[in-house]
Amino acid sequence: MGLFDLFKRKAEPVETRATGTGFTAEILAAREAYISGTRGIGELTATVQGCVSLWENGLSLADVEGTDLLDRRTLAMAARALALRGEAVFAITDQGLVPASDWDLSTRNGRPRAYRLSIPEVGGGRTETRLAAEVLHVTTGTDIAAPWAGQAPLRRAQLTAATLDAIERALSEIYTDAPIGSMVVPMPEQPDTDSEALARGFRGRRGRVLLRESTTVTAAGAPAPQTDWHPQNLTPDLDKAKLGEALTAARGAICMAFGVLPAMLSANTTGPLIREGQRHLAQWQLQPLAAALAQEATDKLGSTVTLDVMRPLQAFDAGGRSRALGAIVGALAQAKEAGVDPSEALRLVDWGD
């Protein structure tokens, strides 16, 4: 060793980390899912899953023109990903669209430039690096601070989702642990240890009359007073907590976040209201998502792609359309008899294709 070798700085160790869908990523994803559940995201509630099913089934029935890659299965996966994650990412391959379970991307001017995709497999996922032109990326609820990412409806309404989750958890615990339908005879004089054991014995005993011997006597040694044997009901009074009203309001707010009319959940719902709810969901929620997916597919697949959910879902007023068709045919016939150009007449009333 030379003299100058003593003054050489030791090279710093190179730190390597796992990326993609490795063990560390899976642990972090599981931890994030646990924290999200306790924070009240409410993805496990029947209300949210019902809305997600409407998105999934509605978009899977869309009429697709211009490509064969957007099949029913792919549309259903895209709708579920948009509902729960706010974005859906698919790799464009020769075999079709391959869904990505996780991804990382680089941007330029707020637009994706390259992706590192995690493709799920049975024996373990693999990681692929692709350009933006090779990836189909659809988002909803995009924020101006992150125009490349989407937000699920529950992320945009976390307080309401937390309220719904807390109410359903509370009701579940009440119906599981509360002594519903149980009755007890009071015992004024008892040690604390006996009272604690008695309280634990009441748990889960529904519909039973629990009898305990009283030890309360008068000063003269007479028997226990008769007021000691009046049974008391242990069923919780949930009417004062207004849990039913709060649950209904939280369900309605979550449904509105997903574009589902809350009136569709009412017990007094009629057929016309159901049709209006389906029309509202298809026109104001699913059709814009289908249009965004069609635009992304048009940009990435090289052909004009159109998606329509209104016709397959029958989300239109058949009677109104028939009356409108009759009026249009009559107006066109009158215009032809009068020598008026029908196209010019339609232009005057702002009627396009």
Buried (B, 14 or more C-beta within 10 A) or exposed (E): EEEEEEEEEEEEEEEEEEEBBBEEBEEEEEEEEEEBBEEBBBBEBEBBBBBBBBBBBBBBBBEBEBBEBBEEEBBBBBBBBBBBBBBBBBBBEEEBBBBBBBBEBEBEEEEBEBBBBBBEEEEEBEBBEBEBEBBBBBBBBBEEEEBBBBBBBBBBBBEBBBBBBBBBBBBEEBEEEBBBEBBBBBBEEBEEEEEEEBEEEBEEBEEEEBEEEBEBEEEEEEEBEEEBEEEEEBEEEBEEBEBEEBBBBBBBBBBBBBBBBBBBBEEEEEEEBEBBBBBBBBBEBBBEBBBBBBBBBBEBBEEEBBBBBBEEBEBBBEEEEEEEEEEEEEBBEEBEEEEEEBEEBBEEEEEEE
